[in-house]
Amino acid sequence: MLGKRKRVVLTIKDKLDIIKKLEEGISFKKLSVVYGIGESTVRDIKKNKERIINYANSSDPTSGVSKRKSMKSSTYEELDRVMIEWFNQQKTDGIPVSGTICAKQAKFFFDALGMEGDFNASSGWLTRFKQRHGIPKAAGKGTKLKGDETAASEFCGNFQEFVERENLQPEQIYGADQTGLFWKCLPSRTLTLETEQSTSGCRSSRERIIIMCCANATGLHKLNLCVVGKAKKPRAFKGTDLSNLPVTYYSQKGAWIEQSVFRQWFEKYFVPQVQKHLKSKGLLEKAVLLLDFPPAHPHEEMLSSDDGRIIVKYLPPNVTSLIQPMSQGVLATVKRYYRAGLLQKYMDEGTDPKIFWKNLTVLDAIYEVSRAWNMVKSSTITKAWKKLFPGNEENSGMNIDEGAILAANLATVLQNTEECEHVDIENIDQWFDSRSSDSSCQVLTDSESAEDQTKAAEQKPSSKSRKTELNPEKHISHKAALEWTENLLDYLEQQDDMLLSDKLVLRRLRTIIRKKQKIQNSKNH
């Protein structure tokens, strides 16, 4: 009688190997003998093929899939995804990460994402987090982790060979990367009242959107931003045709762009736009898109045009800070212009800070960040590719003092603005470069109290009064002009033949009317 077979627990990699061998025609019986498992186990693996492959595809390549045996996920999956993204970014930036810092960041993200539950960033949670993602113990002791310069150098050489072999021009080479944007992020020492800093300074996932920038190596073809929010159609989008937005908008619950959303963007937007651009340049409709390593993206084989001429290539792990083009100052420049635009908009309107930030909607943020992306110079983008294409950045790059000059100018104006006199250059400069977790950044929520809603209802004019105010024989008040400007903006958003410049002009007029209304209210009081 045969002895009892020793229980064998396969790793995810073993299961993937079995799936591959099954596809090659190897029998269940032979595989059961090779791996020391029962035939029923092999059949179960085949039955769960799709689940196993999807799990492997969505896993971080550095997370030790070759050793992991269970597909059990974290209780807080979204938090887990954000944390590993953050950890990998710290690692590639060479920033020391201790267990204490990791736990504090997890708690911050839990609150920032508006998650519910009794989360405790305990030592047990930290241990399980490390095990899930194959993080070595040394990584939790504050050891400085640098980008993999060897891998970066090897990839650059291989990529340049690929470009030469495929005879690709810089016009045919694209890069894309995403970043989170807390669109109501304020400088901690300006635009907020002392009472607000203690009561309204909390962060919420409702104030966070994801933006993805994509452009070619010449910087001459910048695709419209891809923006992802949690709401399918935010309240601010009422009456707005999504196809008329200056960005490509998607919705999802996750903290970073999910595979299904990215694939949809690639197939329905990226490929057609690239084909159209290359055709206009008289070039072969052939291109490559360079992306970070694939935890948030489908595998290379799943992303290509129907004719196979437009494909993607992934960077190896831990090289983002070294050679990912969009991480070489492009995303940071977009955020600088966005934040500078918000301050300029505030100063132009001249309204009370609290009212300004309360009225700011995600639709306003989308137009503002689109404008910021349009302001990024082609030379800035070209310079970002210099490590992949040395010598291709002639006369490129943002003036090294441009950010400092922008901060100085805004600080000077703010110091002469009511309730912002205490701002300084250092505060603005830190705010420009701050991440959402920095102390230099405050994020206000868009929640409204019952009292605020009541006041708004009292201020809303009746239908009869609106008609009277718009009578040509009567004086039109700023209040009426502002209301009908808003209506006209809603109308333009519904039209599919209106230019972005037309909408921006009307938005500028709205800002002027608000400023006039502010001046008049000051005189009346």
matplotlib code that plots the C-alpha trace (Angstrom):
import matplotlib.pyplot as plt

x = [0.0, 1.3, 2.2, 0.2, 1.3, 3.0, 1.0, 2.5, 1.5, 2.3, 3.5, 1.7, 4.6, 4.2, 0.5, 1.3, 3.9, 1.3, -1.3, 1.3, 2.2, -1.5, -1.8, 1.2, -0.7, 0.9, -1.5, -3.0, -1.4, 2.1, 1.9, 0.6, 3.6, 6.1, 4.7, 3.8, 0.1, -3.1, -4.8, -7.8, -5.5, -4.2, -7.8, -8.7, -5.7, -7.1, -10.6, -9.2, -6.9, -8.4, -8.3, -4.7, -3.5, -5.5, -3.9, -0.4, -1.0, -2.2, 0.7, 3.7, 6.7, 8.7, 6.2, 7.6, 5.0, 7.5, 7.5, 3.9, 1.5, -1.8, -4.0, -5.6, -5.9, -5.8, -8.9, -8.4, -7.5, -7.5, -5.3, -2.9, -2.6, -2.0, 0.6, 2.7, 2.6, 3.8, 6.4, 7.8, 8.0, 9.9, 12.3, 13.0, 13.5, 16.0, 14.0, 14.5, 11.4, 11.1, 8.3, 7.0, 6.9, 5.1, 2.5, 1.9, 1.5, -1.0, -3.1, -2.9, -4.1, -6.9, -8.2, -7.5, -9.4, -12.4, -12.4, -14.6, -13.7, -11.5, -8.1, -5.1, -1.6, -0.1, 3.1, 1.0, -0.5, 3.1, 4.4, 1.5, 2.0, 5.7, 4.9, 2.2, 4.6, 7.9, 9.5, 12.7, 13.2, 16.0, 13.5, 11.7, 14.7, 15.2, 17.8, 18.2, 16.7, 18.0, 16.7, 18.3, 20.9, 22.2, 18.7, 18.1, 21.3, 20.7, 17.1, 18.3, 20.8, 18.2, 15.5, 17.9, 18.7, 14.9, 14.3, 17.1, 16.0, 12.4, 13.5, 11.4, 11.6, 11.1, 7.7, 6.7, 7.9, 5.4, 5.5, 2.7, 2.4, -0.2, -0.3, -2.8, -4.0, -5.7, -7.5, -8.5, -5.0, -4.1, -0.9, -1.1, -0.4, -2.7, -6.3, -7.5, -8.8, -7.3, -10.6, -10.8, -7.4, -8.6, -12.1, -12.0, -8.4, -9.3, -8.7, -11.2, -11.0, -13.7, -11.1, -8.6, -8.5, -6.0, -4.4, -2.4, -0.1, 0.9, 3.1, 5.7, 9.4, 9.3, 6.8, 4.8, 2.0, 0.5, -2.7, -5.5, -5.1, -6.8, -8.6, -10.1, -12.4, -14.6, -17.9, -19.4, -20.9, -20.0, -22.7, -20.6, -21.0, -24.7, -25.7, -22.2, -21.6, -18.5, -17.3, -17.0, -14.6, -11.0, -9.9, -10.8, -12.8, -13.3, -14.6, -13.6, -13.5, -9.7, -7.0, -5.0, -6.0, -7.2, -6.4, -9.9, -9.8, -6.3, -7.1, -10.2, -8.1, -5.4, -7.7, -10.4, -8.2, -4.5, -4.3, -6.7, -5.0, -1.5, -2.5, -4.1, -1.1, 1.5, -0.6, -0.6, 3.2, 3.5, 5.0, 4.3, 1.5, 3.8, 4.6, 5.6, 4.3, 6.6, 5.1, 6.1, 6.3, 2.9, 1.0, -1.6, -1.5, -2.3, 0.6, 2.4, 0.7, -2.7, -1.9, -1.4, -3.3, -5.3, -2.4, 0.2, 2.1, 1.4, 2.6, 3.8, 7.0, 7.4, 10.2, 11.8, 11.0, 12.7, 13.8, 10.9, 12.8, 15.8, 14.4, 10.6, 10.2, 7.0, 8.7, 11.6, 9.9, 6.8, 4.2, 5.7, 5.5, 1.8, 1.1, 3.0, 1.1, -2.2, -1.6, -0.3, -3.5, -5.7, -4.0, -4.3, -8.0, -8.5, -6.8, -8.6, -12.0, -11.2, -13.7, -13.6, -11.2, -13.9, -16.4, -13.8, -12.8, -16.4, -17.4, -14.5, -15.8, -14.1, -15.2, -13.3, -10.3, -10.5, -10.4, -7.6, -5.4, -6.1, -4.8, -1.8, -0.9, -1.3, 1.2, 4.0, 6.5, 7.6, 11.2, 10.4, 9.1, 12.0, 14.4, 12.6, 13.7, 17.4, 18.4, 16.7, 17.8, 21.1, 21.6, 17.9, 17.1, 18.6, 17.5, 15.2, 14.2, 12.3, 14.4, 15.9, 14.7, 11.2, 9.6, 11.3, 10.2, 6.6, 6.6, 8.1, 5.6, 2.6, 3.9, 4.3, 0.8, -0.7, 1.1, -1.0, -4.2, -6.6, -6.2, -3.1, -0.6, 1.3, 2.3, 6.0, 8.0, 9.2, 5.6, 4.5, 7.6, 7.0, 3.4, 4.3, 6.5, 4.4, 2.8, -0.6, 0.9, 3.1, 2.4, 2.5, -0.7, -4.2, -7.2, -10.7, -13.7, -16.7, -19.3, -21.9, -23.6, -27.3, -26.9, -24.8, -27.5, -30.2, -28.3, -27.8, -31.5, -32.3, -29.9, -31.3, -33.6, -37.1, -38.1, -40.0, -37.1, -34.7, -37.0, -37.2, -33.4, -32.9, -35.4, -33.3, -34.9, -33.7, -30.2, -28.8, -27.2, -24.0, -25.9, -28.2, -25.3, -23.4, -26.4, -26.9, -23.2, -23.4, -26.4, -24.6, -21.6, -23.9, -25.3, -21.8, -20.9, -23.8, -22.8, -20.3, -19.1, -17.9, -14.1, -12.3, -11.2, -14.8, -15.5, -12.4, -13.3, -16.7, -15.1, -12.8, -15.9, -17.4, -14.3, -14.6, -18.3, -17.5, -14.8, -17.2, -19.8, -17.2, -16.3, -19.9, -20.7, -17.7, -19.0, -22.5, -21.0]
y = [0.0, 3.4, 5.8, 9.0, 11.7, 14.6, 17.8, 20.2, 23.9, 25.5, 29.0, 31.4, 31.0, 27.2, 27.5, 29.8, 27.3, 24.5, 26.6, 27.2, 23.5, 22.6, 24.9, 23.2, 19.9, 18.2, 15.8, 16.2, 12.9, 13.9, 17.3, 15.7, 13.5, 16.2, 18.6, 15.9, 16.8, 15.1, 15.3, 17.0, 19.8, 20.3, 20.4, 23.0, 25.1, 24.9, 25.8, 28.9, 29.8, 33.3, 34.2, 33.2, 35.0, 38.2, 38.1, 37.7, 40.5, 42.9, 42.1, 44.2, 42.5, 43.2, 41.6, 38.1, 36.3, 33.5, 32.8, 33.7, 30.8, 32.5, 34.9, 36.2, 40.0, 42.7, 43.6, 47.2, 46.5, 50.1, 51.2, 48.3, 49.5, 53.1, 52.1, 49.9, 52.7, 55.1, 52.7, 52.0, 55.8, 56.4, 53.5, 54.8, 58.4, 57.0, 58.1, 56.1, 54.3, 53.0, 50.9, 53.9, 56.1, 53.3, 52.9, 56.7, 57.0, 54.1, 55.9, 59.1, 57.4, 55.6, 59.0, 60.8, 58.2, 58.5, 54.8, 53.3, 50.7, 50.2, 50.3, 50.0, 50.3, 47.9, 45.9, 42.9, 44.9, 46.1, 42.5, 41.3, 44.2, 43.4, 39.7, 40.5, 42.5, 40.7, 43.7, 42.7, 43.5, 45.9, 48.1, 48.8, 50.0, 53.4, 52.1, 54.5, 52.9, 54.1, 53.7, 50.7, 52.5, 49.3, 48.3, 51.8, 51.9, 48.5, 49.4, 52.7, 50.7, 48.1, 50.7, 52.7, 49.5, 48.8, 52.3, 52.0, 48.5, 49.6, 52.9, 55.0, 58.8, 60.8, 61.8, 58.1, 57.6, 58.3, 58.3, 58.4, 58.5, 59.3, 61.2, 62.0, 65.6, 67.0, 69.7, 71.8, 71.7, 75.1, 76.6, 76.1, 79.8, 81.4, 81.4, 79.8, 81.4, 80.2, 78.6, 76.7, 75.2, 73.4, 72.5, 72.2, 71.1, 67.5, 65.6, 63.6, 61.3, 63.5, 66.2, 63.9, 63.1, 61.2, 62.8, 61.0, 63.0, 61.6, 63.1, 62.1, 62.7, 65.9, 67.4, 68.6, 66.1, 66.3, 64.3, 65.7, 64.8, 61.6, 62.4, 59.8, 60.5, 58.4, 59.8, 58.7, 62.1, 64.6, 67.1, 69.9, 68.1, 68.7, 69.7, 69.0, 66.7, 64.7, 64.5, 68.3, 68.4, 69.5, 66.1, 62.5, 61.6, 58.2, 57.1, 54.2, 53.5, 52.7, 55.1, 54.6, 54.0, 50.4, 48.0, 48.1, 51.9, 52.1, 49.6, 51.5, 54.8, 53.1, 51.5, 54.2, 57.3, 56.8, 54.7, 56.8, 60.1, 58.8, 57.4, 60.7, 62.7, 60.5, 60.6, 64.4, 64.3, 61.9, 59.2, 55.5, 54.9, 53.0, 54.0, 52.8, 53.9, 53.8, 53.0, 52.2, 48.6, 47.0, 46.6, 49.2, 48.3, 45.2, 43.1, 44.3, 41.6, 43.0, 46.5, 47.0, 48.4, 46.0, 46.0, 45.5, 48.6, 50.6, 48.8, 49.5, 48.8, 48.7, 50.1, 47.7, 48.1, 50.8, 53.1, 55.5, 58.4, 57.8, 57.5, 57.7, 60.8, 62.2, 61.9, 64.0, 67.3, 67.1, 66.1, 68.4, 71.3, 70.6, 70.8, 74.0, 75.7, 74.3, 75.7, 79.0, 79.2, 78.6, 81.5, 83.7, 82.9, 83.6, 87.0, 87.9, 87.2, 89.1, 87.1, 86.0, 83.0, 80.8, 81.6, 81.0, 77.6, 76.6, 77.6, 75.8, 72.6, 69.6, 71.0, 74.2, 72.0, 70.0, 73.2, 74.6, 71.5, 71.2, 74.8, 73.9, 70.9, 73.2, 75.6, 72.9, 73.7, 71.2, 71.9, 70.8, 67.5, 67.0, 67.6, 64.8, 62.3, 63.2, 60.1, 57.8, 60.0, 61.9, 64.9, 65.1, 68.0, 71.0, 74.3, 72.4, 72.7, 75.1, 78.0, 76.9, 80.0, 80.0, 78.3, 80.6, 83.7, 82.4, 81.8, 85.3, 87.1, 85.3, 85.9, 89.6, 89.9, 87.9, 90.0, 92.9, 90.8, 90.9, 88.0, 86.8, 89.3, 86.7, 84.6, 84.5, 83.2, 80.1, 79.1, 79.4, 77.6, 74.7, 74.6, 74.3, 71.3, 69.7, 66.3, 65.9, 64.6, 67.6, 70.1, 72.9, 71.6, 71.9, 70.3, 71.7, 69.5, 70.5, 69.6, 72.2, 72.8, 73.1, 76.7, 77.4, 75.7, 77.8, 81.0, 79.9, 79.3, 82.7, 84.4, 82.6, 85.0, 84.0, 83.4, 86.7, 88.7, 87.2, 88.3, 91.8, 92.1, 91.0, 93.5, 95.6, 98.8, 98.0, 98.0, 94.4, 93.6, 91.7, 89.0, 88.5, 88.7, 86.1, 83.7, 83.9, 83.6, 80.3, 79.3, 80.2, 78.1, 75.2, 75.7, 75.7, 72.5, 70.8, 71.8, 69.5, 72.2, 74.8, 75.5, 75.3, 78.9, 80.0, 78.4, 79.8, 83.3, 82.9, 81.6, 84.6, 86.9, 85.0, 85.8, 89.5, 89.6, 88.0, 90.6, 93.5, 92.0, 91.8, 95.4, 96.5, 94.5, 96.1, 99.6, 98.8, 97.7]
z = [0.0, -1.0, 1.8, 2.2, -0.3, 1.3, 1.0, -1.5, -1.6, -4.9, -5.5, -7.8, -10.2, -10.1, -11.0, -13.9, -15.2, -15.0, -16.9, -19.6, -19.8, -20.0, -23.0, -24.6, -24.4, -21.4, -19.7, -16.2, -15.1, -16.1, -14.4, -11.2, -11.1, -11.9, -9.2, -6.7, -6.6, -7.4, -10.8, -9.2, -8.1, -11.6, -12.9, -10.2, -11.4, -15.0, -13.7, -11.9, -14.8, -15.4, -11.7, -11.3, -14.4, -13.4, -10.0, -11.4, -13.9, -11.2, -8.8, -8.5, -10.3, -7.1, -4.8, -4.7, -6.8, -7.4, -3.7, -2.8, -2.4, -1.5, -3.5, -0.3, -0.6, 2.0, 4.0, 2.6, -1.0, -2.1, 0.8, 0.0, -3.6, -2.7, -0.1, -2.4, -5.0, -2.4, -1.1, -4.5, -5.2, -2.0, -2.9, -6.4, -5.0, -2.5, 0.5, 3.7, 4.8, 8.4, 9.8, 11.8, 8.7, 6.7, 9.5, 9.7, 5.9, 5.9, 8.5, 6.5, 3.3, 5.2, 6.3, 3.0, 1.0, 3.2, 4.0, 6.7, 9.3, 12.3, 10.7, 13.0, 11.4, 13.9, 13.7, 12.6, 9.7, 8.8, 8.8, 6.6, 4.2, 3.8, 3.2, 0.6, -1.4, -0.8, 1.0, 2.7, 6.4, 5.7, 3.8, 7.1, 9.0, 7.4, 4.9, 2.0, -1.1, -4.5, -8.0, -9.8, -11.8, -13.4, -14.6, -15.8, -17.8, -19.3, -20.3, -21.9, -24.1, -25.0, -25.8, -28.0, -29.9, -30.2, -31.6, -34.2, -35.2, -35.7, -37.3, -35.0, -34.9, -31.7, -33.2, -32.9, -29.3, -26.5, -22.7, -20.2, -16.4, -13.8, -10.5, -7.9, -7.6, -4.5, -6.5, -3.4, -2.0, -0.4, 1.0, 4.8, 5.5, 3.0, 1.7, 4.9, 8.1, 11.5, 12.4, 9.1, 9.6, 12.7, 11.4, 7.6, 7.0, 6.6, 3.4, 1.5, -1.5, -3.1, -3.5, -5.2, -8.9, -11.0, -14.0, -16.6, -19.0, -22.3, -25.0, -27.6, -27.3, -29.3, -27.0, -30.1, -29.6, -26.2, -25.9, -23.8, -20.1, -19.0, -15.7, -13.4, -10.6, -8.3, -9.4, -12.7, -13.2, -10.4, -9.3, -11.0, -14.3, -14.4, -17.9, -19.2, -22.2, -21.2, -24.8, -24.7, -21.8, -22.5, -21.0, -21.3, -18.2, -16.6, -13.3, -11.0, -7.3, -7.1, -6.1, -9.3, -12.9, -13.2, -16.0, -17.6, -17.6, -19.0, -21.7, -22.7, -22.9, -24.9, -27.5, -27.9, -27.5, -27.6, -30.7, -32.9, -31.8, -32.5, -35.9, -36.8, -35.7, -37.5, -40.7, -40.6, -40.3, -43.3, -41.0, -40.9, -38.4, -36.1, -32.5, -29.0, -25.6, -22.7, -19.3, -15.7, -14.7, -15.0, -11.7, -12.8, -16.5, -18.6, -20.0, -23.1, -25.3, -24.3, -25.5, -29.2, -32.2, -34.4, -36.9, -34.2, -35.2, -32.1, -29.0, -25.4, -23.6, -19.8, -17.8, -15.3, -11.6, -9.5, -12.3, -12.5, -10.8, -13.0, -16.6, -16.7, -18.9, -17.2, -13.8, -14.9, -14.0, -16.4, -13.8, -11.2, -13.7, -14.4, -10.7, -10.3, -13.1, -11.7, -8.3, -9.6, -11.7, -8.7, -6.8, -9.8, -10.2, -6.5, -6.8, -10.0, -8.4, -5.3, -3.3, 0.3, 0.6, 2.2, -0.6, -3.3, -2.1, -1.4, -5.0, -6.6, -8.2, -9.8, -13.2, -12.5, -11.5, -14.7, -16.8, -14.7, -14.9, -18.6, -19.0, -16.8, -19.1, -22.2, -20.6, -20.3, -23.0, -25.6, -24.6, -21.0, -22.3, -24.7, -21.8, -19.8, -22.5, -22.3, -20.5, -23.0, -26.0, -25.1, -27.4, -28.3, -26.0, -27.8, -26.3, -24.0, -20.5, -18.3, -17.1, -13.8, -12.1, -13.6, -10.6, -8.2, -10.2, -10.3, -6.6, -5.9, -8.1, -6.5, -3.0, -3.7, -5.0, -2.1, 0.5, -0.8, -0.8, 2.1, 4.6, 2.8, 4.1, 6.1, 3.0, 2.0, -0.9, 1.0, 1.7, -1.9, -3.2, -0.7, -1.7, -5.4, -4.7, -2.0, -2.1, -0.6, 2.7, 3.2, 6.0, 3.5, 1.9, 3.3, 1.6, 2.2, 1.9, -0.3, 2.3, 3.0, 6.3, 6.5, 7.4, 4.2, 2.1, 3.7, 3.0, -0.6, -0.9, 0.5, -1.9, -5.0, -6.8, -7.8, -11.4, -11.4, -10.1, -12.6, -15.5, -14.1, -13.7, -17.3, -18.8, -21.3, -19.9, -16.4, -14.9, -14.9, -11.6, -11.1, -9.4, -12.5, -14.9, -12.9, -12.9, -16.6, -17.3, -15.4, -17.5, -20.7, -19.6, -19.0, -22.5, -24.1, -22.2, -23.9, -27.4, -29.3, -31.8, -29.3, -29.1, -25.8, -26.3, -26.3, -23.0, -21.4, -22.5, -20.8, -17.7, -17.7, -18.0, -15.0, -13.0, -13.9, -12.9, -9.6, -8.9, -9.7, -7.4, -4.6, -5.1, -5.1, -1.9, -0.2, -1.1, 0.2, 3.5]

ax = plt.figure().add_subplot(projection="3d")
ax.plot(x, y, z, "-o")
ax.set_aspect("equal")
plt.show()
